[in-house]
Structure formats: C-alpha cells, structure tokens
Amino acid sequence: MKLWFSQRPELAVTRVTLTGGTGAERVLAPLARGAAGDAPVEAPVGIALAKGAYTIAWRTMAKDGHVLNGTVPFTVR
C-alpha cells in the first residue's frame, strides 16, 4: 500500500499497521520511500488480502515535531 502526505514525514518514526475485521493485525514489510520530495510512504502487504473489512492505521511526525495520525477503513470484496 502507498500513503501520500502533504509534507514529507520522518520515516524513522512513521508506523503503519493493517488490521482485519476480527482485530488481527497483519504484518507489513519494512516501510520505504522514494527519493522525490512528494514520494509516498510504501508499506508492502506481501500477500493478497481475503475478502472483508480492514483498517490502515498510521502515525508519523513532521520535521517540526508535529505528530499526526489517522485511520483509513476499506473493504476487499
């Protein structure tokens, strides 16, 4: 999965989790990002997701120290 931010987040303190509808957390591959200033943070899932409801939870920090977080719910049909 790829996450785009309006400002470049600090990758060292960025966390992304993927949780299924049962509350089970999926293990993601290490986060990565391209060199471009507007490059997304990439969190490889590694496997196909089964049908169901999921939530991406993210937390990061900008260079100014401001902590940001959020969630993105989605469904695989």
mmCIF file of the N, C-alpha and C atoms, coordinates in Angstrom:
data_MODEL
# 
_entry.id   MODEL 
# 
loop_
_atom_site.group_PDB 
_atom_site.id 
_atom_site.type_symbol 
_atom_site.label_atom_id 
_atom_site.label_alt_id 
_atom_site.label_comp_id 
_atom_site.label_asym_id 
_atom_site.label_entity_id 
_atom_site.label_seq_id 
_atom_site.pdbx_PDB_ins_code 
_atom_site.Cartn_x 
_atom_site.Cartn_y 
_atom_site.Cartn_z 
_atom_site.occupancy 
_atom_site.B_iso_or_equiv 
_atom_site.pdbx_formal_charge 
_atom_site.auth_seq_id 
_atom_site.auth_comp_id 
_atom_site.auth_asym_id 
_atom_site.auth_atom_id 
_atom_site.pdbx_PDB_model_num 
ATOM 1   N N  . MET A 1 1  ? 0.839   -1.159  0.000  1.00 0.00 ? 1  MET A N  1 
ATOM 2   C CA . MET A 1 1  ? 0.000   0.000   0.000  1.00 0.00 ? 1  MET A CA 1 
ATOM 3   C C  . MET A 1 1  ? 0.889   1.228   0.000  1.00 0.00 ? 1  MET A C  1 
ATOM 4   N N  . LYS A 1 2  ? 0.361   2.317   -0.495 1.00 0.00 ? 2  LYS A N  1 
ATOM 5   C CA . LYS A 1 2  ? 1.100   3.581   -0.554 1.00 0.00 ? 2  LYS A CA 1 
ATOM 6   C C  . LYS A 1 2  ? 0.291   4.670   0.137  1.00 0.00 ? 2  LYS A C  1 
ATOM 7   N N  . LEU A 1 3  ? 0.974   5.479   0.945  1.00 0.00 ? 3  LEU A N  1 
ATOM 8   C CA . LEU A 1 3  ? 0.337   6.596   1.635  1.00 0.00 ? 3  LEU A CA 1 
ATOM 9   C C  . LEU A 1 3  ? 1.024   7.887   1.227  1.00 0.00 ? 3  LEU A C  1 
ATOM 10  N N  . TRP A 1 4  ? 0.235   8.858   0.770  1.00 0.00 ? 4  TRP A N  1 
ATOM 11  C CA . TRP A 1 4  ? 0.766   10.165  0.389  1.00 0.00 ? 4  TRP A CA 1 
ATOM 12  C C  . TRP A 1 4  ? 0.468   11.167  1.499  1.00 0.00 ? 4  TRP A C  1 
ATOM 13  N N  . PHE A 1 5  ? 1.438   12.017  1.801  1.00 0.00 ? 5  PHE A N  1 
ATOM 14  C CA . PHE A 1 5  ? 1.282   13.046  2.827  1.00 0.00 ? 5  PHE A CA 1 
ATOM 15  C C  . PHE A 1 5  ? 1.530   14.414  2.199  1.00 0.00 ? 5  PHE A C  1 
ATOM 16  N N  . SER A 1 6  ? 0.922   15.435  2.758  1.00 0.00 ? 6  SER A N  1 
ATOM 17  C CA . SER A 1 6  ? 1.091   16.782  2.213  1.00 0.00 ? 6  SER A CA 1 
ATOM 18  C C  . SER A 1 6  ? 2.478   17.342  2.529  1.00 0.00 ? 6  SER A C  1 
ATOM 19  N N  . GLN A 1 7  ? 3.123   16.834  3.580  1.00 0.00 ? 7  GLN A N  1 
ATOM 20  C CA . GLN A 1 7  ? 4.502   17.178  3.902  1.00 0.00 ? 7  GLN A CA 1 
ATOM 21  C C  . GLN A 1 7  ? 5.283   15.882  4.045  1.00 0.00 ? 7  GLN A C  1 
ATOM 22  N N  . ARG A 1 8  ? 6.574   15.944  3.819  1.00 0.00 ? 8  ARG A N  1 
ATOM 23  C CA . ARG A 1 8  ? 7.408   14.753  3.886  1.00 0.00 ? 8  ARG A CA 1 
ATOM 24  C C  . ARG A 1 8  ? 7.534   14.273  5.343  1.00 0.00 ? 8  ARG A C  1 
ATOM 25  N N  . PRO A 1 9  ? 7.002   13.088  5.677  1.00 0.00 ? 9  PRO A N  1 
ATOM 26  C CA . PRO A 1 9  ? 7.090   12.596  7.049  1.00 0.00 ? 9  PRO A CA 1 
ATOM 27  C C  . PRO A 1 9  ? 8.475   12.025  7.363  1.00 0.00 ? 9  PRO A C  1 
ATOM 28  N N  . GLU A 1 10 ? 8.799   11.989  8.638  1.00 0.00 ? 10 GLU A N  1 
ATOM 29  C CA . GLU A 1 10 ? 10.047  11.380  9.090  1.00 0.00 ? 10 GLU A CA 1 
ATOM 30  C C  . GLU A 1 10 ? 9.850   9.866   9.098  1.00 0.00 ? 10 GLU A C  1 
ATOM 31  N N  . LEU A 1 11 ? 10.492  9.164   8.177  1.00 0.00 ? 11 LEU A N  1 
ATOM 32  C CA . LEU A 1 11 ? 10.284  7.730   8.010  1.00 0.00 ? 11 LEU A CA 1 
ATOM 33  C C  . LEU A 1 11 ? 10.700  6.946   9.260  1.00 0.00 ? 11 LEU A C  1 
ATOM 34  N N  . ALA A 1 12 ? 11.724  7.397   9.957  1.00 0.00 ? 12 ALA A N  1 
ATOM 35  C CA . ALA A 1 12 ? 12.218  6.671   11.135 1.00 0.00 ? 12 ALA A CA 1 
ATOM 36  C C  . ALA A 1 12 ? 11.178  6.569   12.249 1.00 0.00 ? 12 ALA A C  1 
ATOM 37  N N  . VAL A 1 13 ? 10.234  7.497   12.301 1.00 0.00 ? 13 VAL A N  1 
ATOM 38  C CA . VAL A 1 13 ? 9.217   7.473   13.358 1.00 0.00 ? 13 VAL A CA 1 
ATOM 39  C C  . VAL A 1 13 ? 7.809   7.211   12.805 1.00 0.00 ? 13 VAL A C  1 
ATOM 40  N N  . THR A 1 14 ? 7.719   6.828   11.547 1.00 0.00 ? 14 THR A N  1 
ATOM 41  C CA . THR A 1 14 ? 6.435   6.532   10.920 1.00 0.00 ? 14 THR A CA 1 
ATOM 42  C C  . THR A 1 14 ? 6.069   5.074   11.165 1.00 0.00 ? 14 THR A C  1 
ATOM 43  N N  . ARG A 1 15 ? 4.832   4.846   11.573 1.00 0.00 ? 15 ARG A N  1 
ATOM 44  C CA . ARG A 1 15 ? 4.324   3.498   11.816 1.00 0.00 ? 15 ARG A CA 1 
ATOM 45  C C  . ARG A 1 15 ? 3.033   3.319   11.033 1.00 0.00 ? 15 ARG A C  1 
ATOM 46  N N  . VAL A 1 16 ? 2.895   2.143   10.405 1.00 0.00 ? 16 VAL A N  1 
ATOM 47  C CA . VAL A 1 16 ? 1.687   1.805   9.656  1.00 0.00 ? 16 VAL A CA 1 
ATOM 48  C C  . VAL A 1 16 ? 1.284   0.389   10.050 1.00 0.00 ? 16 VAL A C  1 
ATOM 49  N N  . THR A 1 17 ? 0.018   0.202   10.417 1.00 0.00 ? 17 THR A N  1 
ATOM 50  C CA . THR A 1 17 ? -0.481  -1.137  10.719 1.00 0.00 ? 17 THR A CA 1 
ATOM 51  C C  . THR A 1 17 ? -1.718  -1.406  9.880  1.00 0.00 ? 17 THR A C  1 
ATOM 52  N N  . LEU A 1 18 ? -1.959  -2.672  9.616  1.00 0.00 ? 18 LEU A N  1 
ATOM 53  C CA . LEU A 1 18 ? -3.129  -3.122  8.865  1.00 0.00 ? 18 LEU A CA 1 
ATOM 54  C C  . LEU A 1 18 ? -3.853  -4.133  9.735  1.00 0.00 ? 18 LEU A C  1 
ATOM 55  N N  . THR A 1 19 ? -5.111  -3.822  10.071 1.00 0.00 ? 19 THR A N  1 
ATOM 56  C CA . THR A 1 19 ? -5.892  -4.682  10.944 1.00 0.00 ? 19 THR A CA 1 
ATOM 57  C C  . THR A 1 19 ? -7.107  -5.190  10.200 1.00 0.00 ? 19 THR A C  1 
ATOM 58  N N  . GLY A 1 20 ? -7.397  -6.495  10.357 1.00 0.00 ? 20 GLY A N  1 
ATOM 59  C CA . GLY A 1 20 ? -8.577  -7.096  9.748  1.00 0.00 ? 20 GLY A CA 1 
ATOM 60  C C  . GLY A 1 20 ? -9.800  -6.890  10.611 1.00 0.00 ? 20 GLY A C  1 
ATOM 61  N N  . GLY A 1 21 ? -10.958 -7.248  10.090 1.00 0.00 ? 21 GLY A N  1 
ATOM 62  C CA . GLY A 1 21 ? -12.219 -7.065  10.794 1.00 0.00 ? 21 GLY A CA 1 
ATOM 63  C C  . GLY A 1 21 ? -12.295 -7.802  12.118 1.00 0.00 ? 21 GLY A C  1 
ATOM 64  N N  . THR A 1 22 ? -11.513 -8.861  12.272 1.00 0.00 ? 22 THR A N  1 
ATOM 65  C CA . THR A 1 22 ? -11.505 -9.624  13.521 1.00 0.00 ? 22 THR A CA 1 
ATOM 66  C C  . THR A 1 22 ? -10.574 -9.004  14.551 1.00 0.00 ? 22 THR A C  1 
ATOM 67  N N  . GLY A 1 23 ? -9.859  -7.948  14.163 1.00 0.00 ? 23 GLY A N  1 
ATOM 68  C CA . GLY A 1 23 ? -8.907  -7.313  15.072 1.00 0.00 ? 23 GLY A CA 1 
ATOM 69  C C  . GLY A 1 23 ? -7.495  -7.846  14.921 1.00 0.00 ? 23 GLY A C  1 
ATOM 70  N N  . ALA A 1 24 ? -7.318  -8.852  14.066 1.00 0.00 ? 24 ALA A N  1 
ATOM 71  C CA . ALA A 1 24 ? -5.990  -9.429  13.856 1.00 0.00 ? 24 ALA A CA 1 
ATOM 72  C C  . ALA A 1 24 ? -5.135  -8.466  13.034 1.00 0.00 ? 24 ALA A C  1 
ATOM 73  N N  . GLU A 1 25 ? -3.944  -8.184  13.524 1.00 0.00 ? 25 GLU A N  1 
ATOM 74  C CA . GLU A 1 25 ? -3.043  -7.271  12.832 1.00 0.00 ? 25 GLU A CA 1 
ATOM 75  C C  . GLU A 1 25 ? -2.195  -8.051  11.824 1.00 0.00 ? 25 GLU A C  1 
ATOM 76  N N  . ARG A 1 26 ? -2.092  -7.520  10.618 1.00 0.00 ? 26 ARG A N  1 
ATOM 77  C CA . ARG A 1 26 ? -1.266  -8.128  9.569  1.00 0.00 ? 26 ARG A CA 1 
ATOM 78  C C  . ARG A 1 26 ? 0.137   -7.566  9.655  1.00 0.00 ? 26 ARG A C  1 
ATOM 79  N N  . VAL A 1 27 ? 1.111   -8.427  9.472  1.00 0.00 ? 27 VAL A N  1 
ATOM 80  C CA . VAL A 1 27 ? 2.499   -7.983  9.486  1.00 0.00 ? 27 VAL A CA 1 
ATOM 81  C C  . VAL A 1 27 ? 2.819   -7.379  8.126  1.00 0.00 ? 27 VAL A C  1 
ATOM 82  N N  . LEU A 1 28 ? 3.369   -6.164  8.128  1.00 0.00 ? 28 LEU A N  1 
ATOM 83  C CA . LEU A 1 28 ? 3.751   -5.482  6.898  1.00 0.00 ? 28 LEU A CA 1 
ATOM 84  C C  . LEU A 1 28 ? 5.267   -5.509  6.763  1.00 0.00 ? 28 LEU A C  1 
ATOM 85  N N  . ALA A 1 29 ? 5.744   -5.454  5.532  1.00 0.00 ? 29 ALA A N  1 
ATOM 86  C CA . ALA A 1 29 ? 7.179   -5.367  5.285  1.00 0.00 ? 29 ALA A CA 1 
ATOM 87  C C  . ALA A 1 29 ? 7.673   -4.000  5.760  1.00 0.00 ? 29 ALA A C  1 
ATOM 88  N N  . PRO A 1 30 ? 8.974   -3.840  5.956  1.00 0.00 ? 30 PRO A N  1 
ATOM 89  C CA . PRO A 1 30 ? 9.503   -2.534  6.392  1.00 0.00 ? 30 PRO A CA 1 
ATOM 90  C C  . PRO A 1 30 ? 9.073   -1.399  5.457  1.00 0.00 ? 30 PRO A C  1 
ATOM 91  N N  . LEU A 1 31 ? 8.834   -0.228  6.042  1.00 0.00 ? 31 LEU A N  1 
ATOM 92  C CA . LEU A 1 31 ? 8.425   0.943   5.272  1.00 0.00 ? 31 LEU A CA 1 
ATOM 93  C C  . LEU A 1 31 ? 9.563   1.431   4.396  1.00 0.00 ? 31 LEU A C  1 
ATOM 94  N N  . ALA A 1 32 ? 9.194   2.003   3.263  1.00 0.00 ? 32 ALA A N  1 
ATOM 95  C CA . ALA A 1 32 ? 10.182  2.556   2.329  1.00 0.00 ? 32 ALA A CA 1 
ATOM 96  C C  . ALA A 1 32 ? 9.595   3.800   1.693  1.00 0.00 ? 32 ALA A C  1 
ATOM 97  N N  . ARG A 1 33 ? 10.475  4.597   1.061  1.00 0.00 ? 33 ARG A N  1 
ATOM 98  C CA . ARG A 1 33 ? 10.017  5.806   0.363  1.00 0.00 ? 33 ARG A CA 1 
ATOM 99  C C  . ARG A 1 33 ? 11.051  6.137   -0.700 1.00 0.00 ? 33 ARG A C  1 
ATOM 100 N N  . GLY A 1 34 ? 10.571  6.640   -1.820 1.00 0.00 ? 34 GLY A N  1 
ATOM 101 C CA . GLY A 1 34 ? 11.472  7.083   -2.883 1.00 0.00 ? 34 GLY A CA 1 
ATOM 102 C C  . GLY A 1 34 ? 12.163  8.379   -2.503 1.00 0.00 ? 34 GLY A C  1 
ATOM 103 N N  . ALA A 1 35 ? 13.118  8.799   -3.303 1.00 0.00 ? 35 ALA A N  1 
ATOM 104 C CA . ALA A 1 35 ? 13.920  9.986   -3.015 1.00 0.00 ? 35 ALA A CA 1 
ATOM 105 C C  . ALA A 1 35 ? 13.189  11.296  -3.301 1.00 0.00 ? 35 ALA A C  1 
ATOM 106 N N  . ALA A 1 36 ? 12.187  11.272  -4.164 1.00 0.00 ? 36 ALA A N  1 
ATOM 107 C CA . ALA A 1 36 ? 11.481  12.502  -4.517 1.00 0.00 ? 36 ALA A CA 1 
ATOM 108 C C  . ALA A 1 36 ? 10.771  13.076  -3.298 1.00 0.00 ? 36 ALA A C  1 
ATOM 109 N N  . GLY A 1 37 ? 10.687  14.381  -3.213 1.00 0.00 ? 37 GLY A N  1 
ATOM 110 C CA . GLY A 1 37 ? 10.054  15.046  -2.082 1.00 0.00 ? 37 GLY A CA 1 
ATOM 111 C C  . GLY A 1 37 ? 8.603   14.680  -1.884 1.00 0.00 ? 37 GLY A C  1 
ATOM 112 N N  . ASP A 1 38 ? 7.905   14.367  -2.973 1.00 0.00 ? 38 ASP A N  1 
ATOM 113 C CA . ASP A 1 38 ? 6.482   14.025  -2.872 1.00 0.00 ? 38 ASP A CA 1 
ATOM 114 C C  . ASP A 1 38 ? 6.239   12.518  -2.973 1.00 0.00 ? 38 ASP A C  1 
ATOM 115 N N  . ALA A 1 39 ? 7.289   11.720  -2.793 1.00 0.00 ? 39 ALA A N  1 
ATOM 116 C CA . ALA A 1 39 ? 7.159   10.270  -2.894 1.00 0.00 ? 39 ALA A CA 1 
ATOM 117 C C  . ALA A 1 39 ? 6.307   9.730   -1.751 1.00 0.00 ? 39 ALA A C  1 
ATOM 118 N N  . PRO A 1 40 ? 5.469   8.725   -2.034 1.00 0.00 ? 40 PRO A N  1 
ATOM 119 C CA . PRO A 1 40 ? 4.639   8.160   -0.968 1.00 0.00 ? 40 PRO A CA 1 
ATOM 120 C C  . PRO A 1 40 ? 5.456   7.278   -0.032 1.00 0.00 ? 40 PRO A C  1 
ATOM 121 N N  . VAL A 1 41 ? 4.924   7.065   1.161  1.00 0.00 ? 41 VAL A N  1 
ATOM 122 C CA . VAL A 1 41 ? 5.471   6.055   2.060  1.00 0.00 ? 41 VAL A CA 1 
ATOM 123 C C  . VAL A 1 41 ? 4.863   4.731   1.607  1.00 0.00 ? 41 VAL A C  1 
ATOM 124 N N  . GLU A 1 42 ? 5.705   3.729   1.403  1.00 0.00 ? 42 GLU A N  1 
ATOM 125 C CA . GLU A 1 42 ? 5.228   2.432   0.941  1.00 0.00 ? 42 GLU A CA 1 
ATOM 126 C C  . GLU A 1 42 ? 5.308   1.421   2.072  1.00 0.00 ? 42 GLU A C  1 
ATOM 127 N N  . ALA A 1 43 ? 4.200   0.725   2.294  1.00 0.00 ? 43 ALA A N  1 
ATOM 128 C CA . ALA A 1 43 ? 4.112   -0.319  3.313  1.00 0.00 ? 43 ALA A CA 1 
ATOM 129 C C  . ALA A 1 43 ? 3.664   -1.596  2.608  1.00 0.00 ? 43 ALA A C  1 
ATOM 130 N N  . PRO A 1 44 ? 4.608   -2.393  2.099  1.00 0.00 ? 44 PRO A N  1 
ATOM 131 C CA . PRO A 1 44 ? 4.234   -3.597  1.357  1.00 0.00 ? 44 PRO A CA 1 
ATOM 132 C C  . PRO A 1 44 ? 3.451   -4.594  2.209  1.00 0.00 ? 44 PRO A C  1 
ATOM 133 N N  . VAL A 1 45 ? 2.313   -5.062  1.693  1.00 0.00 ? 45 VAL A N  1 
ATOM 134 C CA . VAL A 1 45 ? 1.479   -6.016  2.403  1.00 0.00 ? 45 VAL A CA 1 
ATOM 135 C C  . VAL A 1 45 ? 2.039   -7.427  2.229  1.00 0.00 ? 45 VAL A C  1 
ATOM 136 N N  . GLY A 1 46 ? 2.526   -7.752  1.053  1.00 0.00 ? 46 GLY A N  1 
ATOM 137 C CA . GLY A 1 46 ? 3.194   -9.030  0.834  1.00 0.00 ? 46 GLY A CA 1 
ATOM 138 C C  . GLY A 1 46 ? 2.306   -10.198 0.451  1.00 0.00 ? 46 GLY A C  1 
ATOM 139 N N  . ILE A 1 47 ? 1.024   -10.156 0.803  1.00 0.00 ? 47 ILE A N  1 
ATOM 140 C CA . ILE A 1 47 ? 0.104   -11.240 0.451  1.00 0.00 ? 47 ILE A CA 1 
ATOM 141 C C  . ILE A 1 47 ? -1.223  -10.642 -0.001 1.00 0.00 ? 47 ILE A C  1 
ATOM 142 N N  . ALA A 1 48 ? -1.982  -11.434 -0.759 1.00 0.00 ? 48 ALA A N  1 
ATOM 143 C CA . ALA A 1 48 ? -3.320  -10.986 -1.160 1.00 0.00 ? 48 ALA A CA 1 
ATOM 144 C C  . ALA A 1 48 ? -4.225  -10.997 0.069  1.00 0.00 ? 48 ALA A C  1 
ATOM 145 N N  . LEU A 1 49 ? -5.062  -10.002 0.196  1.00 0.00 ? 49 LEU A N  1 
ATOM 146 C CA . LEU A 1 49 ? -5.980  -9.923  1.328  1.00 0.00 ? 49 LEU A CA 1 
ATOM 147 C C  . LEU A 1 49 ? -7.275  -10.662 1.012  1.00 0.00 ? 49 LEU A C  1 
ATOM 148 N N  . ALA A 1 50 ? -7.766  -11.406 1.984  1.00 0.00 ? 50 ALA A N  1 
ATOM 149 C CA . ALA A 1 50 ? -9.041  -12.099 1.838  1.00 0.00 ? 50 ALA A CA 1 
ATOM 150 C C  . ALA A 1 50 ? -10.171 -11.077 1.870  1.00 0.00 ? 50 ALA A C  1 
ATOM 151 N N  . LYS A 1 51 ? -11.328 -11.470 1.399  1.00 0.00 ? 51 LYS A N  1 
ATOM 152 C CA . LYS A 1 51 ? -12.491 -10.588 1.451  1.00 0.00 ? 51 LYS A CA 1 
ATOM 153 C C  . LYS A 1 51 ? -12.773 -10.200 2.893  1.00 0.00 ? 51 LYS A C  1 
ATOM 154 N N  . GLY A 1 52 ? -13.173 -8.944  3.081  1.00 0.00 ? 52 GLY A N  1 
ATOM 155 C CA . GLY A 1 52 ? -13.520 -8.495  4.421  1.00 0.00 ? 52 GLY A CA 1 
ATOM 156 C C  . GLY A 1 52 ? -13.155 -7.046  4.660  1.00 0.00 ? 52 GLY A C  1 
ATOM 157 N N  . ALA A 1 53 ? -13.413 -6.591  5.877  1.00 0.00 ? 53 ALA A N  1 
ATOM 158 C CA . ALA A 1 53 ? -13.155 -5.213  6.275  1.00 0.00 ? 53 ALA A CA 1 
ATOM 159 C C  . ALA A 1 53 ? -11.764 -5.105  6.895  1.00 0.00 ? 53 ALA A C  1 
ATOM 160 N N  . TYR A 1 54 ? -11.060 -4.011  6.591  1.00 0.00 ? 54 TYR A N  1 
ATOM 161 C CA . TYR A 1 54 ? -9.714  -3.759  7.097  1.00 0.00 ? 54 TYR A CA 1 
ATOM 162 C C  . TYR A 1 54 ? -9.596  -2.297  7.494  1.00 0.00 ? 54 TYR A C  1 
ATOM 163 N N  . THR A 1 55 ? -8.594  -2.013  8.307  1.00 0.00 ? 55 THR A N  1 
ATOM 164 C CA . THR A 1 55 ? -8.284  -0.637  8.669  1.00 0.00 ? 55 THR A CA 1 
ATOM 165 C C  . THR A 1 55 ? -6.781  -0.434  8.627  1.00 0.00 ? 55 THR A C  1 
ATOM 166 N N  . ILE A 1 56 ? -6.365  0.626   7.942  1.00 0.00 ? 56 ILE A N  1 
ATOM 167 C CA . ILE A 1 56 ? -4.973  1.054   7.960  1.00 0.00 ? 56 ILE A CA 1 
ATOM 168 C C  . ILE A 1 56 ? -4.884  2.129   9.042  1.00 0.00 ? 56 ILE A C  1 
ATOM 169 N N  . ALA A 1 57 ? -3.963  1.972   9.970  1.00 0.00 ? 57 ALA A N  1 
ATOM 170 C CA . ALA A 1 57 ? -3.718  2.998   10.989 1.00 0.00 ? 57 ALA A CA 1 
ATOM 171 C C  . ALA A 1 57 ? -2.304  3.517   10.771 1.00 0.00 ? 57 ALA A C  1 
ATOM 172 N N  . TRP A 1 58 ? -2.138  4.827   10.769 1.00 0.00 ? 58 TRP A N  1 
ATOM 173 C CA . TRP A 1 58 ? -0.812  5.409   10.548 1.00 0.00 ? 58 TRP A CA 1 
ATOM 174 C C  . TRP A 1 58 ? -0.533  6.481   11.592 1.00 0.00 ? 58 TRP A C  1 
ATOM 175 N N  . ARG A 1 59 ? 0.742   6.643   11.860 1.00 0.00 ? 59 ARG A N  1 
ATOM 176 C CA . ARG A 1 59 ? 1.213   7.666   12.802 1.00 0.00 ? 59 ARG A CA 1 
ATOM 177 C C  . ARG A 1 59 ? 2.585   8.113   12.314 1.00 0.00 ? 59 ARG A C  1 
ATOM 178 N N  . THR A 1 60 ? 2.795   9.417   12.248 1.00 0.00 ? 60 THR A N  1 
ATOM 179 C CA . THR A 1 60 ? 4.069   9.941   11.778 1.00 0.00 ? 60 THR A CA 1 
ATOM 180 C C  . THR A 1 60 ? 4.356   11.281  12.445 1.00 0.00 ? 60 THR A C  1 
ATOM 181 N N  . MET A 1 61 ? 5.503   11.828  12.128 1.00 0.00 ? 61 MET A N  1 
ATOM 182 C CA . MET A 1 61 ? 5.895   13.119  12.678 1.00 0.00 ? 61 MET A CA 1 
ATOM 183 C C  . MET A 1 61 ? 6.555   13.935  11.571 1.00 0.00 ? 61 MET A C  1 
ATOM 184 N N  . ALA A 1 62 ? 6.197   15.196  11.510 1.00 0.00 ? 62 ALA A N  1 
ATOM 185 C CA . ALA A 1 62 ? 6.807   16.106  10.543 1.00 0.00 ? 62 ALA A CA 1 
ATOM 186 C C  . ALA A 1 62 ? 8.130   16.626  11.102 1.00 0.00 ? 62 ALA A C  1 
ATOM 187 N N  . LYS A 1 63 ? 8.915   17.265  10.250 1.00 0.00 ? 63 LYS A N  1 
ATOM 188 C CA . LYS A 1 63 ? 10.205  17.810  10.675 1.00 0.00 ? 63 LYS A CA 1 
ATOM 189 C C  . LYS A 1 63 ? 10.086  18.790  11.829 1.00 0.00 ? 63 LYS A C  1 
ATOM 190 N N  . ASP A 1 64 ? 8.940   19.480  11.930 1.00 0.00 ? 64 ASP A N  1 
ATOM 191 C CA . ASP A 1 64 ? 8.764   20.447  13.015 1.00 0.00 ? 64 ASP A CA 1 
ATOM 192 C C  . ASP A 1 64 ? 8.363   19.785  14.338 1.00 0.00 ? 64 ASP A C  1 
ATOM 193 N N  . GLY A 1 65 ? 8.259   18.457  14.369 1.00 0.00 ? 65 GLY A N  1 
ATOM 194 C CA . GLY A 1 65 ? 7.930   17.726  15.584 1.00 0.00 ? 65 GLY A CA 1 
ATOM 195 C C  . GLY A 1 65 ? 6.450   17.477  15.798 1.00 0.00 ? 65 GLY A C  1 
ATOM 196 N N  . HIS A 1 66 ? 5.619   17.967  14.877 1.00 0.00 ? 66 HIS A N  1 
ATOM 197 C CA . HIS A 1 66 ? 4.170   17.804  14.984 1.00 0.00 ? 66 HIS A CA 1 
ATOM 198 C C  . HIS A 1 66 ? 3.795   16.349  14.682 1.00 0.00 ? 66 HIS A C  1 
ATOM 199 N N  . VAL A 1 67 ? 3.127   15.681  15.626 1.00 0.00 ? 67 VAL A N  1 
ATOM 200 C CA . VAL A 1 67 ? 2.699   14.291  15.444 1.00 0.00 ? 67 VAL A CA 1 
ATOM 201 C C  . VAL A 1 67 ? 1.328   14.264  14.774 1.00 0.00 ? 67 VAL A C  1 
ATOM 202 N N  . LEU A 1 68 ? 1.199   13.425  13.780 1.00 0.00 ? 68 LEU A N  1 
ATOM 203 C CA . LEU A 1 68 ? -0.047  13.256  13.029 1.00 0.00 ? 68 LEU A CA 1 
ATOM 204 C C  . LEU A 1 68 ? -0.408  11.787  13.020 1.00 0.00 ? 68 LEU A C  1 
ATOM 205 N N  . ASN A 1 69 ? -1.712  11.487  13.027 1.00 0.00 ? 69 ASN A N  1 
ATOM 206 C CA . ASN A 1 69 ? -2.135  10.094  12.913 1.00 0.00 ? 69 ASN A CA 1 
ATOM 207 C C  . ASN A 1 69 ? -3.517  10.033  12.308 1.00 0.00 ? 69 ASN A C  1 
ATOM 208 N N  . GLY A 1 70 ? -3.893  8.848   11.870 1.00 0.00 ? 70 GLY A N  1 
ATOM 209 C CA . GLY A 1 70 ? -5.208  8.681   11.283 1.00 0.00 ? 70 GLY A CA 1 
ATOM 210 C C  . GLY A 1 70 ? -5.477  7.237   10.932 1.00 0.00 ? 70 GLY A C  1 
ATOM 211 N N  . THR A 1 71 ? -6.664  6.998   10.456 1.00 0.00 ? 71 THR A N  1 
ATOM 212 C CA . THR A 1 71 ? -7.052  5.663   10.016 1.00 0.00 ? 71 THR A CA 1 
ATOM 213 C C  . THR A 1 71 ? -7.751  5.753   8.665  1.00 0.00 ? 71 THR A C  1 
ATOM 214 N N  . VAL A 1 72 ? -7.664  4.652   7.922  1.00 0.00 ? 72 VAL A N  1 
ATOM 215 C CA . VAL A 1 72 ? -8.325  4.547   6.622  1.00 0.00 ? 72 VAL A CA 1 
ATOM 216 C C  . VAL A 1 72 ? -9.024  3.186   6.576  1.00 0.00 ? 72 VAL A C  1 
ATOM 217 N N  . PRO A 1 73 ? -10.350 3.153   6.747  1.00 0.00 ? 73 PRO A N  1 
ATOM 218 C CA . PRO A 1 73 ? -11.062 1.884   6.634  1.00 0.00 ? 73 PRO A CA 1 
ATOM 219 C C  . PRO A 1 73 ? -11.328 1.567   5.165  1.00 0.00 ? 73 PRO A C  1 
ATOM 220 N N  . PHE A 1 74 ? -11.300 0.263   4.833  1.00 0.00 ? 74 PHE A N  1 
ATOM 221 C CA . PHE A 1 74 ? -11.638 -0.149  3.473  1.00 0.00 ? 74 PHE A CA 1 
ATOM 222 C C  . PHE A 1 74 ? -12.113 -1.594  3.486  1.00 0.00 ? 74 PHE A C  1 
ATOM 223 N N  . THR A 1 75 ? -12.737 -2.009  2.399  1.00 0.00 ? 75 THR A N  1 
ATOM 224 C CA . THR A 1 75 ? -13.269 -3.360  2.280  1.00 0.00 ? 75 THR A CA 1 
ATOM 225 C C  . THR A 1 75 ? -12.732 -4.015  1.017  1.00 0.00 ? 75 THR A C  1 
ATOM 226 N N  . VAL A 1 76 ? -12.340 -5.266  1.144  1.00 0.00 ? 76 VAL A N  1 
ATOM 227 C CA . VAL A 1 76 ? -11.965 -6.089  -0.013 1.00 0.00 ? 76 VAL A CA 1 
ATOM 228 C C  . VAL A 1 76 ? -13.168 -6.942  -0.341 1.00 0.00 ? 76 VAL A C  1 
ATOM 229 N N  . ARG A 1 77 ? -13.617 -6.862  -1.595 1.00 0.00 ? 77 ARG A N  1 
ATOM 230 C CA . ARG A 1 77 ? -14.826 -7.610  -1.986 1.00 0.00 ? 77 ARG A CA 1 
ATOM 231 C C  . ARG A 1 77 ? -14.487 -8.784  -2.860 1.00 0.00 ? 77 ARG A C  1 
# 
